[in-house]
Amino acid sequence: MPQQSPLVRFNGETIHWQQTPALHDIRLDLFAGERVVLLGRSGAGKSTLLGALRRKLETARTAPRLALVPQDHGLVPQLSVHLNTYMGRLDDHGAAYNLANLVHPFRRERAAVAPWLATVGLNGLDRRAVETLSGGQRQRTALARALFRGGDVVLADEPVSAVDATQGAALLDALNARFQTVVLALHDTDAALRIATRIVGLRAGRITVDAPVAAVTAEDIAALYQGT
């Protein structure tokens, strides 16, 4: 059988953050069907690597349908939970349709969004302005937007950091079920080992771990969080 081609490839690249080199000699292939979790200390470069993956995926010859869960949520505070979730499919419609739905949301769009709000535990909050929500509810709105969008790949940066472990596990399972390929930056190593097929560990601006989850040891994980 022919070997599968990667969705994206980094071949010894330097990746910049705000014009400053942040990641060095990055060698990484991402294949369809993987569940990759990025681990490392705060500032190790997980968000920078996610951003670079996004740019590569968006400019690929055959760009996959991509959903995003940014760390800052990327929501419009003045708009409702429903409309922020609906924004996951803005590019599926024309400007006139989107504007009409913004002014008076269509019944069919409310019906389409509702199951995903239920999935993330936001039943009954669809008309609430995002600016009135708690941090955990905002995070779940961002997750609902990605789930509603659907697609081939999801990139999510600390997507369950503001919810408890039980909620977080259910939400990560929902992402896994919805998308063929999943790349997450997580701070919870137990959640990472449960959900991942592959761990990519970052330390001091370099990839120091890249292995199937079954091959990653407790010592490998601990080394990612040691002082520099």
C-alpha positions as CSV (number, residue, x, y, z in Angstrom):
1,M,0.0,0.0,0.0
2,P,1.3,3.5,-0.8
3,Q,2.4,5.5,2.3
4,Q,-0.1,8.2,3.4
5,S,0.9,11.7,2.6
6,P,0.9,14.2,5.6
7,L,-1.7,17.0,5.7
8,V,1.2,19.3,6.6
9,R,5.0,18.9,7.0
10,F,7.6,21.0,8.9
11,N,11.1,20.1,7.8
12,G,13.6,21.8,10.1
13,E,11.8,25.1,10.2
14,T,12.1,28.1,12.4
15,I,8.8,29.5,13.5
16,H,8.4,33.1,14.6
17,W,6.1,34.8,17.1
18,Q,5.7,38.5,16.6
19,Q,8.8,38.5,14.3
20,T,10.9,36.9,17.0
21,P,12.2,33.3,16.4
22,A,10.2,31.2,18.9
23,L,10.5,27.6,17.7
24,H,13.7,26.1,16.2
25,D,14.4,23.1,13.9
26,I,10.8,22.0,13.9
27,R,10.3,18.6,12.2
28,L,6.8,17.5,12.3
29,D,4.3,15.7,10.0
30,L,0.6,15.7,10.7
31,F,-1.5,12.9,9.3
32,A,-5.2,12.5,8.8
33,G,-6.9,10.6,11.6
34,E,-4.4,11.5,14.3
35,R,-5.2,12.9,17.8
36,V,-2.2,14.9,18.7
37,V,-1.7,16.7,22.0
38,L,0.9,19.4,22.5
39,L,2.4,19.4,26.0
40,G,4.9,21.8,27.6
41,R,5.3,24.6,30.1
42,S,3.6,27.9,29.6
43,G,5.7,29.8,27.0
44,A,7.2,26.6,25.5
45,G,5.6,27.4,22.1
46,K,2.4,25.4,22.0
47,S,0.2,28.3,20.8
48,T,2.9,29.3,18.3
49,L,3.0,25.8,16.8
50,L,-0.8,25.7,16.6
51,G,-0.7,29.0,14.7
52,A,1.9,27.6,12.3
53,L,-0.2,24.5,11.7
54,R,-3.2,26.7,11.0
55,R,-1.3,28.7,8.4
56,K,0.0,25.5,6.7
57,L,-3.4,23.9,6.6
58,E,-5.2,27.0,5.3
59,T,-2.6,27.3,2.4
60,A,-2.4,23.6,1.6
61,R,-3.0,22.6,-2.0
62,T,-6.1,20.8,-0.9
63,A,-7.1,22.7,2.2
64,P,-9.1,20.7,4.7
65,R,-12.2,22.2,6.4
66,L,-10.7,23.6,9.6
67,A,-12.3,24.5,12.9
68,L,-10.6,26.5,15.6
69,V,-10.9,26.9,19.3
70,P,-8.4,29.8,20.2
71,Q,-7.3,30.3,23.7
72,D,-8.9,33.7,23.9
73,H,-12.2,32.1,22.5
74,G,-12.5,34.6,19.7
75,L,-16.1,35.6,20.5
76,V,-18.1,38.7,19.9
77,P,-19.1,39.8,23.5
78,Q,-22.2,41.8,22.5
79,L,-23.7,39.0,20.4
80,S,-25.7,36.1,21.7
81,V,-24.5,32.5,22.4
82,H,-26.5,31.4,19.4
83,L,-25.0,33.9,17.0
84,N,-21.4,33.3,18.2
85,T,-22.0,29.6,17.6
86,Y,-23.6,30.2,14.2
87,M,-20.4,32.1,13.2
88,G,-18.8,28.7,12.8
89,R,-20.5,28.5,9.4
90,L,-20.4,32.1,8.2
91,D,-18.4,31.1,5.2
92,D,-21.1,28.6,4.2
93,H,-23.5,31.4,3.3
94,G,-23.5,34.7,1.5
95,A,-23.3,38.1,3.2
96,A,-27.0,38.8,2.7
97,Y,-28.1,35.6,4.4
98,N,-25.7,36.1,7.3
99,L,-26.9,39.7,7.8
100,A,-30.5,38.7,7.8
101,N,-29.8,35.9,10.3
102,L,-27.9,38.4,12.5
103,V,-30.9,40.7,12.6
104,H,-33.4,38.0,13.2
105,P,-32.0,34.5,13.6
106,F,-33.8,32.0,11.3
107,R,-35.7,29.1,12.9
108,R,-33.8,26.6,10.9
109,E,-30.5,28.0,12.1
110,R,-31.6,28.0,15.8
111,A,-32.6,24.3,15.2
112,A,-29.2,23.5,13.7
113,V,-27.2,25.2,16.5
114,A,-29.3,23.9,19.4
115,P,-27.9,20.3,19.6
116,W,-24.4,21.6,19.8
117,L,-25.3,24.0,22.6
118,A,-26.8,21.0,24.4
119,T,-23.6,19.0,23.8
120,V,-21.5,21.6,25.6
121,G,-24.1,22.2,28.4
122,L,-25.4,25.6,27.3
123,N,-29.1,24.7,27.0
124,G,-31.4,27.7,27.5
125,L,-28.5,30.2,27.1
126,D,-28.8,30.7,23.4
127,R,-30.2,34.2,23.7
128,R,-27.7,35.4,26.3
129,A,-25.1,37.9,25.4
130,V,-21.6,36.3,25.6
131,E,-20.4,39.3,27.7
132,T,-22.8,38.2,30.5
133,L,-21.3,34.6,30.7
134,S,-18.8,33.1,33.0
135,G,-15.4,32.1,31.8
136,G,-16.3,28.5,31.5
137,Q,-19.5,29.3,29.6
138,R,-17.6,31.4,27.1
139,Q,-15.1,28.6,26.6
140,R,-18.0,26.2,26.0
141,T,-19.5,28.7,23.5
142,A,-16.2,28.6,21.5
143,L,-16.3,24.8,21.6
144,A,-19.9,24.8,20.4
145,R,-18.9,27.1,17.5
146,A,-16.2,24.6,16.4
147,L,-18.5,21.6,16.8
148,F,-21.3,23.3,14.8
149,R,-18.8,24.1,12.1
150,G,-17.5,20.6,11.8
151,G,-15.0,19.6,9.2
152,D,-11.8,17.6,8.8
153,V,-9.4,19.1,11.4
154,V,-9.8,21.0,14.7
155,L,-7.0,23.0,16.3
156,A,-7.8,23.8,19.9
157,D,-5.7,25.8,22.4
158,E,-6.4,24.9,26.0
159,P,-10.1,24.3,25.1
160,V,-11.2,22.9,28.5
161,S,-9.0,24.9,30.9
162,A,-12.0,26.8,32.5
163,V,-14.2,23.7,33.2
164,D,-13.9,20.9,35.7
165,A,-12.3,17.5,34.9
166,T,-15.6,15.7,34.3
167,Q,-16.9,18.4,31.9
168,G,-13.5,18.7,30.2
169,A,-13.4,14.9,29.5
170,A,-16.9,15.0,27.9
171,L,-16.0,18.0,25.8
172,L,-12.7,16.5,24.6
173,D,-14.7,13.3,23.7
174,A,-17.1,15.5,21.7
175,L,-14.2,17.0,19.7
176,N,-12.8,13.5,19.1
177,A,-16.1,12.2,17.8
178,R,-16.8,15.2,15.6
179,F,-13.4,15.6,13.8
180,Q,-11.3,13.1,11.9
181,T,-8.0,14.9,12.9
182,V,-7.6,16.7,16.3
183,V,-4.6,18.8,17.5
184,L,-4.9,20.1,21.0
185,A,-2.7,22.1,23.3
186,L,-3.4,21.0,26.9
187,H,-2.1,21.6,30.3
188,D,-3.7,18.5,31.9
189,T,-1.3,15.6,31.2
190,D,-3.8,13.0,32.4
191,A,-6.4,14.2,29.9
192,A,-3.7,14.3,27.2
193,L,-2.7,10.7,27.8
194,R,-6.3,9.6,27.7
195,I,-7.3,11.4,24.5
196,A,-4.2,11.4,22.4
197,T,-2.8,8.9,19.9
198,R,0.4,10.9,19.8
199,I,2.2,13.3,22.1
200,V,4.3,16.2,20.9
201,G,6.3,17.8,23.8
202,L,7.8,21.2,23.6
203,R,10.6,22.5,25.8
204,A,12.8,25.6,25.4
205,G,11.5,26.3,21.8
206,R,12.1,22.8,20.5
207,I,10.3,19.5,20.1
208,T,11.8,17.1,22.6
209,V,9.1,14.4,22.5
210,D,7.2,13.1,19.5
211,A,5.9,9.6,20.0
212,P,2.8,7.5,20.1
213,V,1.1,7.9,23.5
214,A,1.9,4.3,24.4
215,A,5.6,5.0,24.1
216,V,5.6,8.1,26.2
217,T,6.9,7.6,29.8
218,A,6.2,9.5,33.0
219,E,9.9,10.6,32.8
220,D,9.3,12.0,29.3
221,I,6.4,14.1,30.6
222,A,8.2,15.2,33.7
223,A,11.2,16.4,31.7
224,L,9.0,18.8,29.7
225,Y,8.1,20.7,32.9
226,Q,11.6,20.9,34.5
227,G,13.2,24.3,34.9
228,T,15.3,25.5,32.1
